[in-house]
Amino acid sequence: MIERAMARSRELFESGWFCAESVLMAVSEHHAIDSQLIPKLATGFCSGLSRSGGLCGALSGAVLSIGLILGRDDANQSVDPCYNAVCATADGFVSRFGADTCQALTGCHLGTDEGQVRFRRGNLHERCLEFVSEATRLALMSIANPMEPPSDP
């Protein structure tokens, strides 16, 4: 099941959706959640926080999807399941890839013309497919077991 969601996130990314959108859509589909807000609420998180070089969009999409599933809908609810799942996902992502920002992961700043050219010429889109797939896996593993760190692939 998780492998199917991972493949779906890659398929979405390859079809023109961006990183955060692809992860959020794949995780939402996996959990049969349908909302007009998906993928809209993820768009600004794509490309390292809108090409600012910030947090990887795939990881941002994972965080959004965890919040969608484990987030609170009452102020008296505990944040712990959501926070634990987010921390486990972020830790697993950094452990696998060595960083969590778009700029560090791709080696270019997408907010510059030079960075955009480098991204295209270096075919970094292929590298981002790995980030999208792994962020989807980590999010789903963490959602399933919010008190345990995700296992290695």
Secondary structure as UniProt FT lines:
FT   HELIX           2..14
FT   TURN            15..16
FT   HELIX           19..30
FT   TURN            31..32
FT   TURN            36..39
FT   HELIX           40..45
FT   HELIX           46..51
FT   HELIX           57..70
FT   TURN            75..76
FT   HELIX           80..97
FT   HELIX           102..106
FT   TURN            110..111
FT   HELIX           113..121
FT   TURN            122..124
FT   HELIX           125..144
FT   TURN            146..147
//
